[in-house]
Amino acid sequence: MYASDREAGIVIMLTDADNDGAAEGKKTVANIKQVHGLSVYEGKMYMVAVNEVYAADINGDGTLGQPTMLINDLPDGGQHPNRTIAFGPDKKMYLTVGSTCNSCPEPNPENATILRAEPDGSNRKIFAKGLRNTIGFGWHPETSELWGMDHGIDWLGDNEQKEEVNMIKQGADYGWPYIYGEGKYNPGDRPQGDTTYQQYLAKTTLPALTYQAHSAPMGMAFYTGAMFPGEYKNDAFVAMRGSWNRSSPVGYKIVRMHFENGKPVRFDDFVTGFIVNNNRAHFGRLVGVTVHKDGSLLFSDDTNGVVYRVSYK
């Protein structure tokens, strides 16, 4: 199992040789400044930092060969430097590039987007735009539709902007920074030129589902394992890192997004308890989430540098 530490600029490999559900081995396998997103595809480890994408061969013992740079000109990070990467059913590379700001017109059209490229980094294009910061995304195992959770705008109040669940389609505009939530107008930014809010709303794709504002969705993973009960199959788990500018904290949990007939319908709490002291403090902020090969769920807490494993018996 692999994890990145952006501040340290390393990728680490965790091993559980005795299969007791706890890693006893830890080894640094790559050194890349500000590395964040990881994806294994066709025998290679793909790693994305703020501006660069690298690929490295995975050796037989799990260590990595020398990374090769595939892309070196992704937009600068600004407020959202964390890039994530995955490979779709179409065998293309997908990269998320967040906005540089809370709410502003972006001078670089690749900010606030999901990009798509060939596995070698060539032919890079904007796949979808108007996405403030979609870190967690994935393809539904049955429909192959691309779903992601986008971060809402801050400073609109305790309960605005709600976090968005979007079915992400090629060429679609999801409204940021002018339209948010269920079609509301952002008072902080008017559409440029002669375009009105109404005209921009008409070309905006609205979310399929929303979640409590300021929860900060991070990693997202569809459950494809066999350990959990069958009802979990093809639902998604999302790590909510938690609020920072809300009068009462929210988030700080792992939630389960229920899908019915291929569409998201509701959320349930899955792992909670990170908010303590009568709702005035927290002891962990959750980030990454993935399904382990044994069917358990792994998620990370970057406050303490911990990876948790949730199993079912």
Sequence and secondary structure as in RCSB ss.txt:
>XXXX:A:sequence
MYASDREAGIVIMLTDADNDGAAEGKKTVANIKQVHGLSVYEGKMYMVAVNEVYAADINGDGTLGQPTMLINDLP
DGGQHPNRTIAFGPDKKMYLTVGSTCNSCPEPNPENATILRAEPDGSNRKIFAKGLRNTIGFGWHPETSELWGMD
HGIDWLGDNEQKEEVNMIKQGADYGWPYIYGEGKYNPGDRPQGDTTYQQYLAKTTLPALTYQAHSAPMGMAFYTG
AMFPGEYKNDAFVAMRGSWNRSSPVGYKIVRMHFENGKPVRFDDFVTGFIVNNNRAHFGRLVGVTVHKDGSLLFS
DDTNGVVYRVSYK
>XXXX:A:secstr
 EEEETTTTEEEEEE TT SSS  EEEEEEE TT  EEEEETTEEEEE SS EEEEEB TTS B   EEEE    
  TT    EEEE TTS EEEEE  SSSS   SSTTTTEEEEE TTS S EEEEE  S   EEEE TTT  EEEEE
   SSS TT S EEEEE  TT B  TTTEETTTEE TT   STT  HHHHHHTB   SEEE TT  EEEEEE   
SSS GGGTT EEEEE   SSSSS    EEEEEEEETTEEEEEEEEE   EETTTTEES  EEEEEE TTS EEEE
ETTTTEEEEE   
